[in-house]
Amino acid sequence: MSKKITKGVRTPSRRKFFKAAAATGAAAVATVAMPNIAFGAPKTLKMQAAWPSGANIFFEMAGDYAKMVSDMSGGELKI
């Protein structure tokens, strides 16, 4: 009897299959178990300014920008 020679063809490894299956199962469990990030608390950022708060036009523009960001994000991001 002659042996078949198959170059470049690998036989499936049972060990690799079980490792991949275990990793896929662990990833699925971790995905379901993690809390939903979409419903997290609103994020608050601080803005650094080189001018003092008051009647300065730059401070007024920064306040307008912070309000605009809050409105555009639906209140999820506050500056």
DRENLOLUM-329157 format. One record per residue: residue in three letters; x, y, z of N, C-alpha, C, O in turn. Coordinates in steps of 0.02 Angstrom, whole numbers, padded with zeros to 5 digits, always signed. Example, Ala and Ser with C-alpha at 12.3 -4.5 7.8 and 13.67 -1.06 7.14 Angstrom:
<pts>
ALA+00660-00284+00390+00615-00225+00390+00660-00165+00390+00712-00166+00423
SER+00642-00112+00354+00684-00053+00357+00645+00002+00394+00670+00057+00402
</pts>
This chain:
<pts>
MET+00042-00059+00000+00000+00000+00000+00044+00062+00000+00097+00064+00031
SER+00020+00111-00034+00059+00173-00037+00026+00226+00008-00035+00228+00015
LYS+00069+00268+00038+00043+00322+00080+00027+00382+00035+00062+00396-00013
LYS-00026+00416+00053-00042+00478+00018+00001+00533+00047+00006+00540+00108
ILE+00030+00572+00005+00070+00629+00027+00029+00692+00014+00013+00709-00043
THR+00013+00726+00069-00026+00788+00063+00015+00843+00094+00020+00848+00156
LYS+00043+00884+00053+00083+00940+00078+00037+01000+00090-00007+01015+00050
GLY+00049+01033+00145+00012+01094+00160-00056+01082+00191-00092+01130+00206
VAL-00076+01020+00200-00141+01006+00230-00129+00982+00301-00093+00934+00313
ARG-00160+01017+00348-00152+00998+00418-00213+00960+00442-00270+00973+00421
THR-00201+00913+00485-00257+00879+00516-00280+00922+00575-00239+00951+00610
PRO-00345+00925+00585-00370+00967+00640-00345+00942+00708-00342+00882+00720
SER-00327+00989+00750-00303+00971+00816-00361+00977+00866-00393+01029+00870
ARG-00373+00925+00903-00426+00925+00952-00411+00974+01008-00456+01007+01033
ARG-00348+00980+01027-00328+01025+01081-00341+01098+01061-00367+01137+01101
LYS-00323+01116+01000-00335+01185+00977-00410+01200+00973-00432+01255+00988
PHE-00449+01150+00951-00521+01159+00947-00551+01173+01016-00591+01219+01023
PHE-00531+01134+01066-00558+01144+01133-00535+01211+01164-00572+01242+01201
LYS-00473+01232+01148-00450+01297+01172-00492+01353+01142-00512+01399+01177
ALA-00504+01349+01078-00544+01401+01044-00616+01401+01070-00645+01454+01079
ALA-00643+01342+01081-00712+01338+01106-00716+01366+01177-00764+01401+01193
ALA-00667+01352+01218-00667+01379+01286-00659+01454+01286-00692+01489+01325
ALA-00616+01480+01243-00606+01553+01238-00669+01587+01214-00688+01640+01239
THR-00703+01558+01165-00765+01586+01139-00819+01585+01193-00856+01634+01200
GLY-00824+01531+01230-00873+01527+01284-00859+01577+01339-00905+01609+01365
ALA-00796+01585+01357-00778+01634+01408-00793+01705+01385-00816+01746+01425
ALA-00780+01719+01322-00795+01786+01296-00870+01799+01296-00891+01855+01311
ALA-00909+01749+01279-00982+01758+01279-01008+01770+01350-01050+01813+01360
VAL-00982+01733+01398-01003+01742+01468-00982+01811+01493-01021+01844+01528
ALA-00922+01833+01477-00898+01898+01499-00939+01954+01468-00952+02005+01501
THR-00959+01946+01406-00999+01998+01373-01067+02005+01406-01091+02061+01415
VAL-01098+01950+01422-01164+01952+01454-01159+01977+01526-01204+02011+01549
ALA-01105+01959+01560-01099+01976+01631-01079+02049+01643-01091+02075+01697
MET-01049+02082+01594-01027+02151+01604-01087+02198+01606-01137+02186+01571
PRO-01082+02251+01646-01138+02299+01648-01141+02337+01582-01091+02346+01547
ASN-01200+02360+01567-01210+02396+01505-01181+02466+01512-01205+02506+01552
ILE-01130+02482+01474-01095+02546+01479-01137+02602+01450-01128+02660+01469
ALA-01182+02587+01405-01222+02639+01373-01266+02676+01423-01284+02734+01411
PHE-01283+02645+01478-01326+02677+01527-01287+02701+01588-01313+02703+01643
GLY-01224+02719+01578-01182+02743+01632-01200+02813+01653-01242+02846+01623
ALA-01168+02836+01706-01180+02903+01732-01151+02955+01684-01104+02941+01647
PRO-01179+03016+01684-01151+03069+01642-01079+03084+01660-01060+03082+01718
LYS-01039+03099+01610-00969+03115+01620-00962+03190+01630-00993+03230+01595
THR-00920+03210+01678-00907+03280+01691-00833+03294+01680-00790+03261+01709
LEU-00819+03343+01638-00751+03364+01623-00739+03433+01650-00786+03473+01656
LYS-00677+03449+01665-00659+03516+01688-00621+03551+01632-00579+03521+01599
MET-00636+03615+01623-00602+03655+01573-00553+03702+01607-00571+03739+01653
GLN-00491+03700+01585-00440+03744+01612-00442+03810+01573-00444+03810+01511
ALA-00440+03865+01609-00441+03931+01576-00382+03972+01601-00361+03966+01659
ALA-00357+04015+01557-00301+04058+01576-00327+04126+01600-00287+04169+01620
TRP-00391+04135+01599-00420+04198+01620-00466+04187+01680-00492+04131+01688
PRO-00476+04237+01721-00520+04229+01779-00594+04231+01758-00611+04260+01708
SER-00635+04198+01799-00707+04200+01784-00732+04271+01797-00710+04304+01844
GLY-00778+04292+01757-00804+04359+01765-00832+04384+01699-00862+04346+01661
ALA-00823+04448+01686-00853+04480+01628-00809+04472+01565-00823+04505+01515
ASN-00759+04431+01567-00714+04422+01511-00751+04387+01454-00787+04339+01466
ILE-00742+04409+01392-00776+04380+01334-00754+04308+01323-00794+04267+01300
PHE-00692+04291+01338-00668+04223+01328-00703+04175+01376-00719+04119+01357
PHE-00714+04196+01438-00748+04153+01486-00821+04143+01465-00848+04089+01475
GLU-00851+04195+01438-00921+04189+01414-00925+04140+01356-00972+04100+01353
MET-00877+04143+01310-00877+04096+01254-00866+04025+01278-00895+03978+01250
ALA-00824+04015+01328-00812+03948+01355-00876+03921+01387-00891+03862+01381
GLY-00912+03964+01422-00976+03943+01451-01027+03924+01398-01063+03875+01406
ASP-01029+03963+01344-01074+03946+01289-01055+03880+01257-01099+03840+01239
TYR-00990+03868+01250-00967+03805+01222-00987+03746+01267-01009+03694+01242
ALA-00978+03754+01332-00996+03700+01379-01071+03685+01375-01091+03627+01378
LYS-01112+03737+01369-01184+03727+01364-01202+03692+01299-01245+03648+01298
MET-01168+03711+01245-01181+03680+01180-01162+03606+01181-01199+03565+01153
VAL-01106+03589+01212-01085+03519+01216-01136+03479+01257-01153+03423+01239
SER-01159+03508+01311-01208+03473+01353-01274+03462+01315-01303+03408+01320
ASP-01296+03512+01278-01357+03506+01239-01350+03454+01183-01395+03414+01172
MET-01293+03455+01149-01282+03408+01093-01275+03336+01116-01293+03290+01080
SER-01250+03326+01178-01242+03258+01203-01302+03234+01242-01303+03178+01267
GLY-01353+03275+01246-01413+03255+01282-01402+03252+01357-01436+03215+01392
GLY-01354+03290+01383-01340+03291+01454-01292+03237+01477-01279+03232+01537
GLU-01267+03196+01431-01221+03142+01450-01150+03166+01462-01111+03132+01496
LEU-01132+03224+01434-01065+03252+01441-01072+03324+01465-01102+03365+01431
LYS-01043+03338+01523-01046+03405+01550-00976+03432+01560-00930+03396+01580
ILE-00968+03497+01544-00903+03530+01552-00912+03583+01605-00864+03618+01621
</pts>
